[in-house]
């Protein structure tokens, strides 16, 4: 069947191109329309006028939509679902049609931020979608929302000419990063001795019935864990204090570290790693070179002192023997000596 663009002024084809109706010649100056074989009814006259009217238009303008209902629209949001308090949060989105995913540029999109228990919005922003992509973006610091925890953002597009209203809700959580410290009483002990440790879990929320795990890594890479309940402490920022005592069961270098698992609004925390050297008391290869040197020097001094004392004792004994020998004379000999001296 020929379309309106194929018709020339003053001609019409009906009945899908059948020759039942022949071409008619329009007489524009008279109210009657003459046909070559038959007289046309009034309906045919009206149809002919409509066809002639649209035939004068380009084909692109001749297609008139009979359904003028607004198109459906949708909003797609993109954001980080966990963000630190004090960091920058970026909410980006796109407004488009539901059929064909065509962008809707240069229209207003409303963003509203709230928590589940709030009765009013904490932050409200109106953004114009970009041309031609239909995108929008909201950038702000999370401190403007004042509180940590779960939050919701509602992006809405009101109904406008040609488009239906739509909205989209996303959630995110503002969290804090606490600090965890660890101190040990000594970095070097002997096997059998104990080490005292303590620390502070700083800025934990809510810091109630929180447990800190202290991990002691043995020289053979095996580990021993101790879970300790943190005691809440006051101040402008909440915290928890923990302490304990541990006795290593093997000589060598140990590594000590504390950790906290966090909660819904607080990220996990880890302390610095402390090194603990445990020395063996027994002799053998486990003794340090300095200890061996000191022991050898002490033994040498003791041996030398004993030798000198022995020699000194032998000399004194010889002198005593000689003196005894001089005085071993009989009474007669003493008398004889005395007589000779008198004479």
C-alpha positions in Angstrom: 0.0 0.0 0.0 1.3 3.4 -0.8 1.8 5.9 2.0 0.9 9.5 2.3 4.3 10.5 1.0 3.6 8.7 -2.3 0.4 10.7 -3.0 0.4 13.8 -5.2 -1.9 16.7 -4.7 -5.4 15.9 -5.9 -5.0 12.1 -5.8 -5.9 9.4 -3.3 -5.7 5.6 -3.3 -8.1 3.6 -1.2 -8.9 -0.1 -0.5 -5.2 -1.0 -0.2 -4.5 -0.2 -3.8 -7.5 -2.1 -5.3 -8.9 -0.6 -8.5 -12.4 -0.7 -7.2 -12.1 3.1 -6.6 -10.5 4.9 -9.4 -8.5 8.1 -9.1 -10.7 11.1 -8.5 -10.1 14.7 -9.4 -10.7 17.2 -6.7 -12.7 20.3 -7.6 -11.5 22.7 -4.9 -13.8 25.6 -6.0 -17.1 23.7 -5.9 -18.7 21.9 -3.0 -19.4 18.8 -5.1 -16.8 16.2 -6.0 -17.2 14.6 -9.3 -16.0 11.1 -10.1 -15.7 9.5 -13.4 -17.9 6.5 -12.8 -19.7 6.9 -9.4 -20.6 9.6 -6.9 -18.5 9.3 -3.6 -20.2 9.2 -0.2 -19.5 11.9 2.4 -17.1 9.6 4.5 -14.9 9.2 1.5 -14.8 13.0 1.0 -13.7 13.5 4.6 -11.0 10.8 4.3 -9.8 12.3 1.1 -9.4 15.8 2.7 -7.4 14.3 5.6 -5.1 12.4 3.3 -4.5 15.5 1.2 -3.7 17.5 4.4 -1.1 15.0 5.7 0.4 14.5 2.2 1.6 18.1 2.3 3.7 17.4 5.4 7.0 15.7 5.6 6.9 12.0 6.6 8.6 12.7 9.9 5.8 15.1 10.9 3.0 12.9 9.6 3.5 10.2 12.4 1.4 11.5 15.3 1.4 9.5 18.5 -2.0 8.6 19.7 -0.7 7.8 23.2 0.5 11.0 25.0 1.0 9.2 28.5 4.2 10.3 30.4 7.2 7.9 30.2 8.4 6.0 33.2 11.6 7.1 34.9 14.2 5.6 37.2 17.1 6.7 39.4 20.3 4.7 39.9 22.5 5.6 42.9 26.1 4.8 43.5 28.0 5.3 46.8 30.3 3.7 49.4 28.2 1.8 52.0 30.8 2.3 54.7 32.7 5.6 55.2 34.8 7.0 58.1 33.6 9.9 60.0 35.5 13.0 58.8 35.9 11.5 55.3 34.3 12.8 52.1 31.2 11.0 50.9 30.3 11.1 47.2 26.7 10.3 46.1 26.4 9.9 42.4 23.4 8.9 40.3 21.7 8.9 36.9 18.1 9.7 35.9 16.8 7.9 32.8 13.6 6.4 31.3 12.5 2.9 32.2 12.0 2.1 28.5 15.1 2.4 26.4 17.3 3.7 29.3 17.4 7.2 27.8 18.9 10.0 29.9 16.7 12.8 31.3 18.8 15.9 31.4 18.3 19.4 32.9 15.7 18.4 35.5 15.7 18.7 39.3 16.5 15.7 41.6 16.1 16.1 45.4 18.4 14.3 47.9 17.3 13.9 51.5 19.5 12.4 54.3 18.0 10.9 57.4 18.3 8.1 60.0 15.6 5.6 60.8 14.5 7.2 64.0 14.6 10.8 62.7 11.4 12.8 62.3 13.0 15.4 59.9 15.8 15.4 57.3 19.3 16.3 58.4 20.4 17.3 55.0 18.5 18.3 51.8 20.0 19.1 48.4 18.5 19.9 45.0 20.6 19.1 42.0 20.1 19.7 38.2 20.9 16.6 36.1 23.6 17.2 33.5 23.1 17.5 29.8 23.1 15.1 28.0 24.0 12.3 30.3 21.3 12.9 33.0 23.8 12.4 35.8 24.0 14.2 39.2 26.5 14.2 42.1 26.5 15.3 45.8 29.9 15.7 47.6 30.2 16.6 51.3 32.0 15.8 54.5 30.4 13.2 56.8 30.9 15.5 59.9 28.0 17.5 58.6 25.7 14.6 59.5 26.7 14.9 63.1 26.2 11.3 64.1 27.8 8.0 63.4 25.8 4.8 62.5 23.4 3.8 59.7 22.0 6.5 57.4 19.6 6.7 54.4 19.6 8.9 51.3 16.4 9.3 49.3 16.8 10.6 45.8 13.5 11.7 44.2 12.3 13.1 40.9 9.0 14.9 40.8 6.5 14.4 38.0 7.1 16.7 35.0 5.7 17.0 31.5 6.4 13.8 29.6 7.9 11.9 32.6 6.5 10.1 35.6 7.8 10.7 39.2 10.3 8.2 40.7 12.5 7.8 43.7 15.3 5.6 45.0 16.7 4.9 48.6 20.2 3.7 49.5 21.8 3.3 52.9 25.4 3.8 54.2 27.1 3.6 57.6 29.4 6.2 59.2 32.0 4.5 61.3 35.0 5.5 63.5 38.5 4.1 63.6 39.7 3.5 67.3 43.2 3.1 68.5 44.6 0.2 70.6 47.8 0.4 72.6 49.9 -2.3 74.2 52.7 -2.1 76.8 54.8 -4.9 78.4 56.8 -4.6 81.6 60.0 -6.0 80.1 61.3 -7.0 76.7 63.7 -9.5 78.2 63.0 -12.1 80.9 64.3 -15.5 82.0 62.4 -18.7 81.4 60.0 -19.2 84.2 59.4 -15.5 84.9 56.2 -13.6 84.0 55.6 -10.5 82.0 52.9 -7.9 82.9 51.0 -6.2 80.0 48.3 -3.5 79.7 46.8 -1.1 77.2 44.0 1.2 76.3 41.3 0.8 73.6 40.8 4.5 72.6 37.6 5.9 71.1 35.6 2.6 71.1 31.9 3.0 70.9 30.1 2.1 73.1 33.0 0.5 75.1 30.7 -1.6 77.2 31.6 -5.3 77.7 34.2 -5.2 75.0 37.0 -7.8 75.0 40.5 -7.3 73.8 42.4 -10.3 72.6 46.2 -10.5 73.3 48.1 -12.9 71.0 51.5 -14.3 72.1 53.3 -15.8 69.2 55.8 -18.5 70.2 59.3 -19.0 68.6 57.8 -22.0 66.7 55.1 -19.7 65.2 52.4 -21.2 67.3 50.3 -18.8 69.3 48.6 -18.5 72.6 45.6 -16.1 72.9 44.1 -14.4 76.0 40.7 -12.6 76.0 40.5 -9.8 78.5 37.4 -7.7 79.3 38.1 -4.0 78.9 37.1 -1.7 81.8 35.4 1.5 80.6 37.2 4.8 81.4 35.9 8.3 81.3 36.9 11.4 79.4 35.7 13.3 76.3 36.2 10.2 74.2 35.2 6.8 75.6 37.8 4.1 76.0 38.5 0.8 77.7 41.5 -0.3 79.9 42.8 -3.9 80.0 45.8 -5.6 81.7 47.1 -9.1 82.5 50.1 -11.3 83.3 51.6 -14.0 81.1 54.4 -16.6 81.7 56.1 -17.9 78.5 56.7 -21.7 78.4 59.7 -21.7 76.0 62.9 -19.9 75.5 63.4 -17.8 72.4 61.9 -14.6 70.8 58.2 -14.1 71.3 55.9 -11.5 69.6 53.0 -10.0 71.4 50.1 -8.1 69.8 46.6 -7.0 70.9 43.5 -6.7 68.7 39.9 -5.7 68.9 37.2 -7.0 66.5 35.1 -3.8 66.4 31.3 -3.5 66.1 28.6 -2.1 63.9 29.9 1.5 64.1 33.6 1.0 64.9 36.2 -0.6 62.8 38.6 -3.3 64.1 41.8 -2.0 65.9 45.3 -3.5 66.2 48.2 -2.6 68.5 51.8 -2.4 67.6 53.8 -5.6 67.9 56.1 -6.0 71.0 59.1 -8.3 71.0 59.8 -10.4 74.1 63.1 -12.3 74.5 63.0 -15.3 76.9 66.4 -16.6 78.0 67.0 -20.1 79.3 68.7 -20.5 82.7 70.4 -23.9 82.0 73.9 -24.5 80.6 74.6 -25.7 77.1 74.1 -24.3 73.7 71.2 -22.1 75.0 73.7 -20.1 77.2 74.7 -16.8 75.8 78.4 -16.2 74.9 78.7 -13.4 77.5 77.5 -15.8 80.2 80.0 -18.4 79.2 82.9 -15.9 79.2 82.1 -14.7 82.6 81.8 -18.2 84.0 85.2 -19.2 82.5 86.9 -16.1 83.9 85.5 -16.7 87.4 86.7 -20.4 87.3 90.2 -19.2 86.3 90.4 -16.7 89.1 89.3 -19.3 91.6 91.9 -21.8 90.4 94.7 -19.3 90.4 93.8 -18.2 93.9 93.8 -21.8 95.2 97.2 -22.4 93.6 98.8 -19.3 95.2 97.3 -20.2 98.6 98.7 -23.7 98.4 102.1 -22.4 97.5 102.1 -20.0 100.4 101.0 -22.6 102.8 103.8 -25.0 101.8 106.4 -22.2 102.4 105.2 -21.5 105.9 105.3 -25.2 106.7 109.0 -25.5 105.7 110.0 -22.5 107.9 108.2 -24.0 110.9 110.0 -27.3 110.3 113.4 -25.7 110.2 112.7 -23.8 113.4 111.6 -27.0 115.1 114.8 -28.7 113.9 117.0 -26.0 115.5 115.4 -26.4 118.8 115.5 -30.2 118.8 118.5 -30.5 121.1 118.8 -32.4 124.3 119.1 -30.8 127.6 122.7 -31.9 127.8 123.6 -30.1 124.7 122.1 -26.9 126.0 124.0 -27.2 129.2 127.2 -27.8 127.3 126.7 -24.7 125.3 126.0 -22.6 128.4 129.2 -24.0 130.1 131.4 -23.2 127.1 130.1 -19.6 127.1 130.8 -19.2 130.8 134.3 -20.6 130.5 
